Amino acid sequence: MAEFPNPEEANPIEPGCARCPQLVEARECIAWGVGPLDADVVVVGEAPGAGNPDADQWRGGNWTGMSYTARHSGRIVRDLLDDAGYPDAYYTNAVKCFPPDGEGSNREPAREELANCFPHLETELGQVEPRVVVTTGTHATRVLFERAGRELDSLTDAILEPVPCPPLDTTVLPVLHPAYQHMWISRLGMDYEAYVERLADELDALV
């Protein structure tokens, strides 16, 4: 099982960022990227969820201030990268703050929020200079595809298909969103072991 990230590796790009007033009002803290700044792989998710302040450690980025630290999604994605042989990836989100749905859960980030937060992601990618950016789910993938000059018609068709992104000097490799990974792997004609093996092969070829 993946280890909880080291808080000393958190990477606050703009402490106190207030670019999105609604998110400032809703968040507990900003879920910044976390991980080694010399990582070959950067994992980009959509946005942090509400999280659970009563959890032992994996409370979620909205409470820990670090991306992919939720008990469910955080562990699933980190376990996936660990199983593929890349335990030292850098983890972040396309939107760093919890986007509330008004009922205590999270909604999809708005395009304006994605645009407001993209400079932070661009800064992170410039710092880390990853060989590969692994995107989890539709919104994170679309943000990076737009920079690559590609449209995202179907996420399932894009899964584990590398897309060069010259403007960011990297390659984008989409994977399933952790919330749906267990349901959708079989629809790709794989089991978990085959999915991990394919991911490892793609990463090894790119790194």
Residue frames relative to the residue before (quaternion, step in Angstrom):
aa qw qx qy qz dx dy dz
M 1.0000 0.0000 0.0000 0.0000 0.00 0.00 0.00
A 0.5623 -0.6347 0.4179 0.3262 3.56 -0.99 0.87
E 0.4382 -0.6826 0.5221 0.2637 3.54 -1.14 0.70
F 0.5459 -0.5845 0.4813 0.3587 3.55 -1.19 0.56
P 0.5139 -0.6842 0.4137 0.3109 3.62 -0.85 0.91
N 0.5400 -0.6145 0.4814 0.3147 3.51 -1.28 0.53
P 0.4314 -0.7203 0.4741 0.2653 3.65 -0.57 1.07
E 0.6001 0.5699 -0.3651 0.4263 3.59 1.14 -0.49
E 0.6664 0.4787 -0.3020 0.4854 3.59 1.26 -0.27
A 0.3894 0.6928 -0.5036 0.3389 3.60 1.23 0.28
N 0.2077 -0.8111 0.5446 0.0482 3.55 -1.02 0.87
P 0.0508 -0.8343 0.5489 0.0092 3.62 0.31 1.21
I 0.2704 -0.8028 0.5158 0.1282 3.55 -0.30 1.29
E 0.7972 -0.0064 0.0496 0.6017 3.57 0.93 -0.93
P 0.2022 -0.8083 0.5400 0.1187 3.61 0.20 1.21
G 0.8170 0.2140 -0.1777 0.5051 3.55 -0.92 0.94
C 0.2318 0.8010 -0.5236 0.1746 3.59 1.22 0.31
A 0.0509 -0.8120 0.5812 -0.0166 3.58 -0.89 0.99
R 0.2356 0.8170 -0.4975 0.1714 3.59 1.08 0.68
C 0.7689 0.2552 -0.1369 0.5701 3.60 1.15 -0.59
P 0.3173 -0.8092 0.4547 0.1944 3.62 0.04 1.25
Q 0.6521 0.5144 -0.3380 0.4427 3.62 0.93 -0.78
L 0.6714 0.4844 -0.3000 0.4739 3.57 1.01 -0.76
V 0.5901 0.5580 -0.3636 0.4563 3.58 1.08 -0.66
E 0.6779 0.5035 -0.2865 0.4526 3.55 0.95 -0.91
A 0.7358 0.4524 -0.2326 0.4470 3.58 1.00 -0.83
R 0.6639 0.5619 -0.3177 0.3776 3.58 0.99 -0.75
E 0.4080 -0.6374 0.5847 0.2920 3.50 -1.37 0.32
C 0.7549 -0.1707 0.1049 0.6245 3.55 1.07 -0.78
I 0.5611 -0.5839 0.4598 0.3644 3.57 -1.28 0.22
A 0.3000 -0.7543 0.5588 0.1696 3.57 -0.86 0.98
W 0.1182 -0.8280 0.5470 0.0336 3.55 0.05 1.30
G 0.6365 -0.5022 0.4166 0.4112 3.52 -1.31 0.22
V 0.0722 -0.7946 0.6025 0.0192 3.54 -1.21 0.54
G 0.5427 0.5955 -0.4658 0.3659 3.53 -1.02 0.84
P 0.6942 -0.4715 0.3320 0.4308 3.57 -1.27 0.10
L 0.4313 -0.7235 0.4843 0.2367 3.57 -0.94 0.90
D 0.6674 0.4288 -0.3220 0.5166 3.58 1.27 0.14
A 0.2949 0.7878 -0.4932 0.2217 3.58 1.22 0.46
D 0.4483 -0.6710 0.5216 0.2769 3.57 -1.12 0.66
V 0.7734 0.2716 -0.1171 0.5607 3.56 1.18 -0.65
V 0.1027 -0.7458 0.6555 0.0591 3.54 -1.04 0.91
V 0.2035 -0.7631 0.6046 0.1037 3.56 -0.91 0.97
V 0.0924 -0.8077 0.5822 0.0098 3.57 -0.73 1.10
G 0.1449 -0.7849 0.5998 0.0569 3.54 -0.73 1.12
E 0.7005 -0.4727 0.3457 0.4079 3.54 -1.34 -0.13
A 0.6982 -0.3316 0.3013 0.5584 3.58 0.55 -1.24
P 0.5628 -0.5960 0.4288 0.3797 3.61 -1.12 0.42
G 0.4316 -0.6653 0.5406 0.2806 3.54 -1.22 0.53
A 0.7410 -0.3894 0.2894 0.4642 3.55 -1.30 -0.12
G 0.2986 -0.7830 0.4937 0.2324 3.56 1.06 -0.74
N 0.3407 -0.7192 0.5734 0.1948 3.52 -1.38 0.10
P 0.2848 -0.8035 0.4954 0.1670 3.60 -0.22 1.22
D 0.6704 0.5088 -0.2961 0.4517 3.59 1.22 -0.39
A 0.4642 0.6709 -0.4567 0.3547 3.59 1.25 -0.04
D 0.6367 -0.5678 0.3675 0.3703 3.54 -1.16 0.64
Q 0.8202 -0.0471 0.0831 0.5640 3.59 0.74 -1.04
W 0.7281 0.3996 -0.2212 0.5112 3.55 0.90 -0.99
R 0.0739 0.8530 -0.5077 0.0963 3.57 0.49 1.24
G 0.5464 -0.6034 0.4027 0.4186 3.58 1.24 -0.31
G 0.6511 -0.5812 0.3411 0.3492 3.53 -1.15 0.71
N 0.5879 0.5881 -0.3665 0.4174 3.57 1.14 -0.56
W 0.7469 0.3404 -0.1947 0.5371 3.59 1.25 -0.41
T 0.7198 0.4327 -0.2593 0.4769 3.59 1.04 -0.67
G 0.3852 -0.7206 0.4872 0.3082 3.58 1.16 -0.56
M 0.6816 0.4254 -0.2805 0.5251 3.59 1.28 0.31
S 0.5047 -0.6807 0.4486 0.2840 3.56 -0.91 0.94
Y 0.8545 0.1233 -0.1290 0.4879 3.51 -1.24 0.70
T 0.4472 0.6491 -0.4913 0.3706 3.51 0.68 1.19
A 0.3974 0.6918 -0.4994 0.3377 3.59 1.13 0.63
R 0.6370 -0.5693 0.3709 0.3641 3.53 -1.13 0.69
H 0.7422 0.3858 -0.2199 0.5019 3.59 0.99 -0.80
S 0.7864 0.3461 -0.1996 0.4712 3.59 0.26 -1.26
G 0.6427 0.5477 -0.3328 0.4197 3.56 0.92 -0.87
R 0.6948 0.4655 -0.2755 0.4739 3.54 0.87 -0.93
I 0.6387 0.5409 -0.3403 0.4286 3.60 0.94 -0.84
V 0.7000 0.4592 -0.2799 0.4699 3.58 0.82 -0.97
R 0.6748 0.4874 -0.3062 0.4619 3.58 0.89 -0.86
D 0.6225 0.5185 -0.3409 0.4769 3.59 1.05 -0.69
L 0.6289 0.5461 -0.3344 0.4409 3.58 0.99 -0.83
L 0.6982 0.4514 -0.2783 0.4809 3.58 0.84 -0.93
D 0.6077 0.5394 -0.3480 0.4676 3.58 1.06 -0.69
D 0.6850 0.4932 -0.2857 0.4538 3.56 0.85 -0.99
A 0.6722 0.4802 -0.2887 0.4840 3.58 1.17 -0.59
G 0.5972 -0.6107 0.3443 0.3898 3.58 1.28 -0.01
Y 0.6575 0.4813 -0.3101 0.4898 3.58 1.25 0.36
P 0.0128 0.8502 -0.5248 0.0391 3.59 0.50 1.19
D 0.7153 0.4542 -0.2471 0.4701 3.59 1.20 -0.41
A 0.2511 0.7712 -0.5401 0.2246 3.58 0.97 0.83
Y 0.3951 -0.6520 0.5879 0.2706 3.53 -1.37 0.31
Y 0.1749 -0.8140 0.5514 0.0530 3.59 -0.83 1.02
T 0.1334 0.7784 -0.6049 0.1022 3.54 -0.98 0.89
N 0.3622 -0.7120 0.5533 0.2361 3.57 -1.33 -0.11
A 0.5809 -0.5703 0.4511 0.3658 3.55 -1.24 0.47
V 0.7454 0.1365 -0.0929 0.6459 3.57 1.20 -0.67
K 0.3546 -0.8011 0.4532 0.1649 3.56 -0.64 1.13
C 0.7300 0.3983 -0.2297 0.5057 3.61 1.20 -0.35
F 0.6037 -0.5786 0.4349 0.3340 3.53 -1.23 0.66
P 0.1853 -0.7826 0.5832 0.1139 3.64 -0.67 1.06
P 0.2573 -0.8243 0.4839 0.1420 3.62 -0.25 1.22
D 0.3445 -0.7287 0.5505 0.2174 3.55 -1.17 0.60
G 0.5806 -0.6037 0.3620 0.4091 3.58 1.29 0.05
E 0.7359 0.3606 -0.2142 0.5316 3.57 1.30 -0.14
G 0.6980 -0.5001 0.2621 0.4405 3.55 1.18 0.54
S 0.6842 0.4119 -0.2887 0.5280 3.56 1.26 -0.04
N 0.5534 -0.6131 0.4400 0.3525 3.57 -1.25 -0.16
R 0.2758 -0.7233 0.6102 0.1686 3.52 -1.29 0.53
E 0.6428 -0.4699 0.4030 0.4512 3.54 -1.30 -0.02
P 0.4903 -0.6533 0.4724 0.3313 3.62 -0.95 0.71
A 0.4775 -0.6628 0.5008 0.2862 3.55 -1.09 0.75
R 0.6371 -0.5363 0.3826 0.4000 3.57 -1.19 0.50
E 0.6295 0.5319 -0.3407 0.4525 3.59 1.02 -0.75
E 0.6498 0.5086 -0.3158 0.4684 3.58 1.01 -0.78
L 0.6312 0.5191 -0.3249 0.4760 3.57 1.02 -0.78
A 0.6697 0.4936 -0.2960 0.4693 3.57 0.98 -0.86
N 0.6467 0.5287 -0.3206 0.4467 3.59 0.98 -0.84
C 0.7422 0.4258 -0.2190 0.4688 3.55 1.01 -0.84
F 0.5003 0.6885 -0.4318 0.2987 3.59 1.14 -0.37
P 0.6069 0.5521 -0.3889 0.4191 3.67 0.92 -0.62
H 0.6105 0.5338 -0.3575 0.4632 3.60 1.09 -0.61
L 0.6613 0.4947 -0.3049 0.4743 3.58 0.93 -0.90
E 0.6388 0.5258 -0.3255 0.4577 3.56 0.97 -0.82
T 0.6301 0.5225 -0.3272 0.4720 3.58 1.04 -0.77
E 0.6507 0.5209 -0.3155 0.4536 3.57 0.92 -0.90
L 0.6772 0.4852 -0.3017 0.4637 3.58 0.87 -0.92
G 0.6298 0.5201 -0.3315 0.4721 3.57 1.12 -0.60
Q 0.6459 0.5122 -0.3147 0.4706 3.58 1.09 -0.67
V 0.7575 0.4079 -0.2065 0.4660 3.55 0.78 -1.09
E 0.1102 -0.8229 0.5398 0.1386 3.58 1.04 -0.82
P 0.0924 0.8407 -0.5282 0.0751 3.61 0.73 1.02
R 0.4966 -0.6185 0.5131 0.3280 3.52 -1.23 0.47
V 0.7979 0.1257 -0.0273 0.5889 3.56 1.12 -0.75
V 0.1509 -0.7335 0.6525 0.1155 3.55 -1.18 0.71
V 0.1840 -0.7742 0.6008 0.0762 3.56 -0.57 1.20
T 0.1313 -0.8051 0.5764 0.0484 3.58 -0.60 1.14
T 0.2190 -0.7900 0.5636 0.1015 3.57 -0.92 0.93
G 0.8438 0.1221 -0.1157 0.5097 3.55 -0.42 1.20
T 0.7516 -0.4670 0.2686 0.3805 3.51 -1.38 0.32
H 0.7293 0.4634 -0.2799 0.4184 3.59 0.64 -1.06
A 0.6524 0.4933 -0.3202 0.4780 3.58 0.93 -0.82
T 0.6556 0.5107 -0.3143 0.4589 3.57 0.98 -0.83
R 0.6611 0.5152 -0.3200 0.4416 3.58 0.88 -0.88
V 0.6200 0.5517 -0.3456 0.4379 3.60 0.98 -0.81
L 0.7179 0.4280 -0.2550 0.4862 3.58 0.89 -0.89
F 0.6111 0.5437 -0.3529 0.4543 3.60 1.05 -0.67
E 0.6147 0.5501 -0.3550 0.4399 3.59 0.99 -0.75
R 0.6673 0.4810 -0.3035 0.4809 3.59 1.00 -0.77
A 0.6722 0.4767 -0.2881 0.4877 3.57 1.18 -0.54
G 0.4803 -0.6821 0.4272 0.3487 3.58 1.29 -0.12
R 0.5647 0.5847 -0.3813 0.4403 3.55 1.19 0.58
E 0.3482 -0.6989 0.5782 0.2365 3.56 -1.18 0.59
L 0.2928 -0.7281 0.5899 0.1898 3.54 -1.18 0.61
D 0.1360 -0.8159 0.5600 0.0467 3.56 -0.27 1.27
S 0.7955 -0.0243 0.0676 0.6016 3.55 0.92 -0.93
L 0.4097 -0.7225 0.4948 0.2556 3.57 -0.62 1.08
T 0.6479 0.5342 -0.3433 0.4207 3.60 0.88 -0.85
D 0.6548 0.4989 -0.3193 0.4695 3.59 1.05 -0.67
A 0.6898 0.4873 -0.2712 0.4617 3.58 1.19 -0.53
I 0.4829 0.7027 -0.4302 0.2966 3.60 1.21 -0.38
L 0.8656 0.0255 -0.0797 0.4937 3.53 -0.93 1.11
E 0.5265 0.5702 -0.4365 0.4552 3.56 1.18 0.67
P 0.3343 -0.7832 0.4829 0.2043 3.63 -0.30 1.18
V 0.0923 -0.7750 0.6245 0.0294 3.55 -1.08 0.84
P 0.3705 -0.7286 0.5251 0.2367 3.62 -0.58 1.07
C 0.0954 -0.7807 0.6166 0.0354 3.56 -1.07 0.81
P 0.1827 -0.8435 0.4957 0.0965 3.61 0.33 1.23
P 0.6336 0.5439 -0.3755 0.4021 3.67 0.87 -0.69
L 0.7479 0.3267 -0.1953 0.5439 3.58 1.17 -0.57
D 0.4000 -0.7579 0.4392 0.2695 3.57 1.34 0.19
T 0.6253 0.4851 -0.3559 0.4970 3.55 0.88 0.98
T 0.3809 -0.6756 0.5661 0.2792 3.55 -1.34 -0.16
V 0.3074 -0.7521 0.5598 0.1626 3.56 -0.96 0.92
L 0.0326 -0.7912 0.6105 -0.0156 3.57 -0.90 0.98
P 0.2163 -0.8128 0.5271 0.1216 3.62 -0.21 1.21
V 0.0618 -0.7470 0.6595 0.0570 3.53 -1.23 0.67
L 0.6695 -0.4960 0.3667 0.4138 3.55 -1.30 0.16
H 0.5324 -0.5837 0.4960 0.3603 3.55 -1.19 0.56
P 0.5445 -0.6610 0.3936 0.3341 3.62 -0.83 0.89
A 0.6112 0.5703 -0.3621 0.4124 3.59 1.07 -0.61
Y 0.7793 0.3063 -0.1500 0.5258 3.58 1.15 -0.59
Q 0.3578 0.7777 -0.4703 0.2145 3.57 1.27 -0.04
H 0.6987 0.4904 -0.2928 0.4308 3.59 0.78 -1.00
M 0.6828 0.4835 -0.2908 0.4641 3.60 1.12 -0.61
W 0.7644 0.4336 -0.2002 0.4331 3.56 0.96 -0.91
I 0.4954 0.6616 -0.4491 0.3394 3.61 1.12 -0.35
S 0.6734 0.4987 -0.3074 0.4510 3.58 0.89 -0.90
R 0.6301 0.5337 -0.3387 0.4510 3.59 1.11 -0.60
L 0.6320 0.4918 -0.3279 0.5012 3.55 1.27 -0.29
G 0.5168 -0.6571 0.4016 0.3740 3.57 1.31 -0.01
M 0.6245 0.5179 -0.3351 0.4790 3.58 1.19 0.54
D 0.2992 -0.6427 0.6398 0.2969 3.48 -1.43 0.02
Y 0.7386 -0.4233 0.2543 0.4589 3.60 -1.24 0.13
E 0.6491 0.5322 -0.3300 0.4318 3.59 0.92 -0.86
A 0.6688 0.4863 -0.3016 0.4746 3.59 0.96 -0.84
Y 0.6197 0.5471 -0.3286 0.4568 3.57 1.07 -0.77
V 0.6634 0.4908 -0.2958 0.4811 3.57 0.93 -0.91
E 0.6524 0.5202 -0.3173 0.4505 3.58 0.93 -0.87
R 0.6534 0.4993 -0.3135 0.4748 3.58 0.98 -0.82
L 0.6390 0.5143 -0.3259 0.4701 3.59 0.97 -0.82
A 0.6529 0.5148 -0.3147 0.4579 3.58 0.91 -0.90
D 0.6497 0.5197 -0.3184 0.4543 3.58 0.94 -0.86
E 0.6716 0.4922 -0.3016 0.4645 3.58 0.91 -0.90
L 0.6657 0.4953 -0.3078 0.4656 3.59 0.92 -0.86
D 0.6462 0.5249 -0.3248 0.4487 3.57 0.91 -0.88
A 0.6662 0.5090 -0.3034 0.4528 3.58 0.98 -0.82
L 0.7191 0.4492 -0.2447 0.4704 3.58 1.08 -0.72
V 0.6926 0.4630 -0.2698 0.4828 3.57 1.09 -0.70
